[in-house]
């Protein structure tokens, strides 16, 4: 065992252990708080299963295990599910089938979270600098949202790990052609699995093809080998995704992999826009978008309702597209700066304070600058939590944008990776849109931290150069 550990890269091992120990410590504290001490009794007895999405994922895995059906129905007749994708429920099901209790599965999940930290380091080391990669990985290992939700039955940790692994395998070109083909095939398959965990990854593969070409433009010949690379990665993805698409066609008559995009857009984004556009309450707006499904509430989220979803989208956006795009962009801004401290406190109930209903993006849309200013001159516990959680992300976003501006001006070797990572950040931000919250930032967090760390090193270099200190390289 000692010889095996000596063979492992020291920094990667250290990062993995630091990350896992942090997650383990948080899990122990939460277990003590929820289960042993009995706080929040409505959910304590089920920890690490929680309410909402968590209980739905657990129910899906239990129905697979005991009834052989993919459904969130509590009992027969089991309605086929098309909203939540199968990646995470099958992850839970597979290990429960092997006899592992849910707590040990969470330990495996935390190991995947630690794997994401290592992948962040490897990706940054390959395309940026080792110091920036190490700083970013260390920060990710203690990032509150990523650590907190890795201890729950939630799909985020598995999704971020599989997406990061797929991106790493697809972008990291290897000299040996056969080995490169196998890694690209594996990368496509892993990215396909990420798509089956969260539908938001559906449009990543075509973007990564463009990113791969940009990163390796100087090695674009011979053409036949590059076509082979594209083909094997596409094959890996299709072999994973296609069976679920075929299942949905057999069940619901469409090849879409999930109704998630339709539900999110018509039941969350568009009601918010409708309320803003026409000056009505959100409750009134929701009635407009739930009315087409009033006759069949049990199947309202089914892919069989695709024509209804498409009609709602078409009717709302017809003649309103510019206004919606403006609304969407403003409501996306919290993605970059929102805190997670208040939400974590809401879930745990450590500090019993009234919930904060302030919505800054709504105030921006209404140009209520006075209301925003008033919030910050009226100290309260929610404000202190907001500042504690948001100020670090404001700094991270500022350093990322500084690095992006710098590479556009100076065109250093890391130019293309900075652009690609920035596009990945914007991809997750814009596709999340008006319903953004700190949990949905998790897949973008590794890239934001990498570019922020590189931006900090670039800024330090520029300040040293301005002060006349010799520093020939940006990457210490």
N, C-alpha and C positions, 0 to 999 in steps of 0.2 A: 504494500500500500504506500509506503514511504517513497519507494522508487517511482510509483505511478504519479504521485503528487509532484515529485521533483521534475517530471517530464512536462507537466502542465505549465503554460506561460504564467509567470508570476502575477503580472498586472491583471490579466483576465481572471485568474483564480481569486485574487484579492477583491476585485470588483464584484464577482459573483457572491462571495461570502459576505461582504459588507451589505450588499443588497438583500440577501436572504435573511441575514440576522436582523436587519431593520424591519423587514416584513414580519418575521417571526415574533419580534418584540411587540409590534403593533397588534398582531393576532392574539397574543397572550393577554395583552391589556384589554382588548375588546371582548375576549371570551370572559375575562374576569368581570368586566363591566356589565355585559349583557346577561350572561348565564349565571355566574356565581353570585353576583350582587343583585341580580334581578331587575336592573333598570330596563325601561321600555318593555314591560311584560308582554305586550301584544306581539313582539317579535323576538324576545329574548330566548324563548324555548326553542326557536328554530335556527338560531345563529349557527353557522354562517349563511343560512338561507334568510333572506330578508323579504320585505314586501315588494310589490310591483313586478318588474322584470325578473328579479331573482326567483320569486316563487313560481313564475311561469316557466322559467328554464328548468327548475327542479321538477315541476309537474310533468313537463314533456319527457324528461329522462325517466321518471317513475312510470309513466304510461308505456314507454318503450320497454322498460324492464319487466313490467308485470302484465301488460295487456297487449304488447306487440303492435301498438298504434302510435302514430305521431299526432298527438292532439293535446290541447290544454283542458279539455273537458274533464270535470271531476269524476264523471261516471258515464256509462253508456246511455244514449248513443254517442260515440266519440266523433266529434266534428273534426275533419282533417284540417290541420293548421297550415297556413300559407303566409302568416305574418312574420313569425320568428323563424329564422333560418336554422338548419339542423346542426351546424358545426359544433356549437357549444353543448347543446343537449346530448349529442352523440358522444362528445368528450366525457361528459358526466356518466352517461349510460355505459360506455365501454369499461371505465374503471370500476363502476358499481357491479358490472357483470363479472369482473375479476374478483369481486368480494371486498373491495376497498371501501371503508366508511367515508362519508363525505368530508370529514376533517382531513384525512390523508390525501384526498383529491385536492383539497385547498392547498396542502403543502406542495403537491406537484405543481399546482397553479402558481404558487409563489416562486418555485424554481424557474418556471417560464418567465415570470417577471424579472428575475435575476438574469435570465438569458437575454432579455431585451436590453438590459444594462450593458452586458458584454457585447452584444451586436452593435449598440450605439458606439462603443469604444472602437470596435473593429472598423466600422464604416467611416468614422471620423479619422482614424489613423490612416486609412487607405487613401482618402480623398482630401483631407485637410492637414492637420498636424497632430502628432501624438499628444502634445500637451493639451490642445483644445479638446481632443477626444476624451482624454482622461478626466478633465474638469467636467465636461458635459455628462459623462457616465456617472461620476460621483454625485453630481447634482440630481440626476435622474433617480439614483438609488435612494434619495431621501425626499423626492418630490411627493408632497402629501397626498394628492389625488391618486397617483399611480400606486403608492404604497397602501393607502386605505382600501381601495376597491380590489386589490389583489387578494384580500382576506375574505371576500364575500363570494357567494355563488353569483357571479356576474361575468359576462362574456368579454369584457374589455381587455383583461390581461392576456387571454388567449389570442384575441384579435390583434393586439399590438405586437405580440411576439411573432405570430405567423406572418403579418404584413412586413415587419422588419426583416425577418429571415428571408422572405421572398424577394424583397428589394435588394438585400445584400447579395443573394445568390445571382440575381439577374444583372446587377450593375457591375459586379466584380469579375472582369474578364480574366481568364486563366490562359497561360501560354500554351499548355498542352490542349490541342483541339478536342480530343476525345473526352478528356476530363471536363473541359468547358461545356461540351454538349450535355454530359450527365448532370452537371451543376445547373445548367439552364433548364433542363427538363425538371429537375427537382424544384428549382425556383418557381417555375410555372405551376407545378402541382401544389406547392405550399401557398402561393398566391391565390390559386383556385380555392384552397381550403379557407383562406382568409375571407374570400368572397362569400363562402358558405357560413361564415361566422357573423359577418356584418355586411349588409348589402352596399354600404357606402364604398367598399373597395371595388365595386363592379367596373368602374371606369379607369382604375389604376393601370391595368395591363397595357392598353394602347398608349397611354402617356409614357410608361416605362420603356416601350419600344423606341419612342422618340428620344427619351433620355439616354438610352444605351447608344444610339447612333451618335448623339451629340458628344457623349463622353469619349467614345472610341472612333471618332471620325477619321483620325489618321490611320486607323487599322481597318478601314472599310473594305479593302481588297484581301482575298479574292471574293467576288460577289457570291459564288456558289456556297462558300463556307458560311457567309453571313445569312444567307437564306436558310441554310440548315439550322443555324442557331435560332433564328426566328421560328422555324417550324417546330423544333423540339420543345421550345418553351411554350408555344401555343398548344401543342399536343398535351403537355403535362397539365396545363390549365383546363383544357376541355375534358380530359379524362376524369377530372374531379367534379367539374361543374355540370357537365352534360347530363349525368344520370338524374340529378335533382330537377333540372329543367324538364326532362322527359316525364318525371313523376308528376310535376305540376301540370303538364299538358294532359296527361291521362286523368288527373283529378279535376282540373279546373278549365281545361281547354285552351290554355295559353302557355307559352314557353318561358315567361318571366320567372326569375328565381324566387321572387318574394313580392308580397304586396306592401312591404315596408315603405318604399319610396312613395307610393300612392297614398298610404295612410298618413305618413308624416306631412306630405304636401297639402292634402285636402282637409285633414282634421286638425292640423296644427298651424302650418305656415299661412294658408289662405284665410282661415278665420281671423288670425291676427291682422292680416292685411285688410280684410274686409272691415273689421272694426275700426282700423285706422283710417281707411279710405272714406268710409261713409259716416263716421262719427257715431257709431252705435256701440253698445256694450259688447264685451266678448261673449257673454251668454247668448245674446241675440244672434251674433255671428255664428256661433256654434250650431244653433238650431237650423240655420240655412244649410250647413254642410252635413248635418246628420239626418236631415229630413228624407233624402233618397233611400236611406237604409232603415227607416223606422219600421217597416214591415217585417224585417228579418234581422233583428239585433244580434242573434247568435252567429250570423255569417257576415256581419258588416265589414269585417276586415279581410274577407276572402278575395282571392284573385279572380273568382268568378264575377266579381263586381267591377272588373277593369273598365268596361264601357262607361259605367257611372262615374268612376274616378276621372276618367279622361274628359267626360262632359263637364264635370265641375271645374276642372282646370281650364278647359277651353272657354267656358262661359265667364269665368272670373278674369282671365288675362286678356280676353278680347277687348282691345281698346284701352287697356290699363297696363300694358307691359312696361313702358318707361317708368310709370309710378311704382310698379311692383319691384323693378330692379333697384330703384332708389331705396325703397323700403327694405329690401333684402340686404343691401349693402350696409345700411345703417344698423340693422338688427344683427349683422354679423360681427360688428366691432367688438362686442363683449368677449368673443372667442379668444381674443389676444390678451385681454387684461382682466377677465373675470376671476374672482377669487374662489377657492374651494373651502375656506375655513368656515364660513357661515353654514354651508350645506352639511359639512361634516359634523358641525355642532348640532344642526337640526336633527340629523340621524341619530347621533349618540346621546344628545340631551345632557351633555356635561355641564353647560352653563344654561340654566333655564331662563331664557329671555324671549320676548315676543318676536315672532317672525318678521323679517324685513321685507316689506312689499314694494320698496322703491325700485323702479325700473328706469335706469338711466337712458337706455336707448329710446324708450318711449318719450322721455323728456327731450332728447335731442331731436326726435322727429317733430315734436310740438314746439321746438325752439324755446323750451322752458329753461333758459340758462339760470334765471333767478331761483327756480326750484332746485336745480343741481347745487348751486352755491349754498342755498339754505341748508341742504343736507350736511354739507361739510363744516358748517359753523354751528351745528347742533350736536355736540359730542354725545354718543351713546355706545353701548357695547357692540351693536351691529357695525357702527362706523369703524371702530378699532379693529374688528375682525376683517372688515372689507379692506382696510389699509394694510393689515398684516398679510392678507392673501394676495392683494392686487399689486402692491408696489413692486414685489419681485418680478411679476410677469410684465409689468410696464417696462421695467429695466431690461428684461430679456427681449421683449419685442423691439425696444429701441436699439439695442446692440445688434440684433438680427438685421434690422433695416439699415443700420450704419454699415454693417459688413456688406450687405447687398449693394448699397450705393458705392462703396469703395471698390468692389470688384468690377462694377460697371465702368468706373473711371479708369482704373489701373490695369484691368485685364490680367490678373495674376494666374498661375497654373490652376488654382482651385476655382476659377471662374464658373465653369460649367456645373460643377457639383453644387456650388452655392446657389446658382439659378435653379437647378433641379430640386434641391431641398426646399427652396423658397416656394416653388410651384406646388410641392407636396403639402406644405403648410397651408397655402391658399386653397388647395384642393379640398382638404378636410374642413377648412373654415367655411368656404362658400357652399359646400354641399350640406353642411350642418345648418347654416343659415339662421333664421329667426328663433329656432328652438335651442340655440346654443347654450351650453353650460360647461362647467369646468371638466366634467367627466368626458365630454366629447372632444376635448383637446388632447386626450391621452395619446392618440396615434401621431399627432403632430409634435408633441412635446420633445421626443428625442431630437428631431430636426431643429426645433427652435433653440434647444439648449446647445446643440453643436454649433449653430451659426452664431449664437450669442457669445459662446466661449471664444470662437474664432474672432468675432468682432472685438471682444475685450482685449485679446492679444494684439490685434491690428491697431487698436487705439493706443495701447501701451507703446507699441513700436513707433507710432507716429509722434507721440509725446516725447519719447526719448530722442527721436531724430530732430525734433524741433529744439530740444534743449542741448543738442550737439553731442549726445552720447552715441558712441559707435555701436551699431547693431545691424550687421549685414543681412540678416534674414528675418522674415516675419514669423517663422515657425521654429521656436526654440527647441 
